[in-house]
Amino acid sequence: MRNLIKPYRAIPENSPVRLFDEFFKAGLNSLWGNDQFQDTPAINISQSETGYVLEVSAPGLKKEDFSIEVEADQLVLKAERKSEKETTTDQVIKKEFDYSSFKRSFHLDENLDRDSISAAYENGILRITIDKKEEQPKVLKTIDIK
């Protein structure tokens, strides 16, 4: 079975670029105390006979934080979260802003039905379902010669 959907700019698992990126991402997240939301959440892609399911692990987000678009041969997933916390006492005023976002793109093969794409968000998991197009039976067509 051929894999019809794939991350648009995938970096190989053992690439020095990926190792460098993951080392510094983890280091900065723990330094700033922002372990809950990374730049790009984990995404599982499963394939069946009828299509694909993408599961995005994004706890703490709301369904309104997501945007899903189809641009030509790409499925583009975006999320953006903004929050503001303010603590005020007699002598201390503290205001914290938090802004997190990510964008992921996936290549859609021509054998996928773009009109069938659906999404649901429940318990911190965004589930995107994409059906495969039904294969049209090959019809023998005779061409008249003039």
Secondary structure, DSSP 8 states (H G I E B T S, - for coil): ----EEETT---TT-HHHHHHHHHHHHHHHHHT--S--SS--EEEEE-SSEEEEEEE-TT--GGGEEEEEETTEEEEEEEEEEEEEEE-SS-EEEEEEEEEEEEEEEE-TTB-GGG-EEEEETTEEEEEEEB--------------
